[in-house]
Amino acid sequence: MENSQIDLEDFRLEYLDTLNEEILKIEGELLKLESSKEASHSNTLYEIFRIVHSLKGSAGSYEFYMLTTIFHQFEDFINNHSGKPLTKELSSTCFKFLDIARECALDYKEGNS
């Protein structure tokens, strides 16, 4: 009988590999918000929140606690600014969260603590 043990490390590495794709999705949604003329951005903000929430949960499952913290703070930021118009400052802060998450993921990949 073949050993079919699941190696959690494989899933952890896959999460880090796909994280950049998810960050790119969020960046795309943010760019959509910036170029939108609509007064309400609730659907797009909800989509961003949904992706961030999922990334936070997965990071916690794989014990990437720094990423969990970053995404938790990002969630809070979105919640605190939902219903408000997207300004350059708010947009810039969102992109900064994503840059920090990307750097953190790279640190995890490289084995840096």
Beta strands, then each sheet from edge to edge (+ up, - down):
end
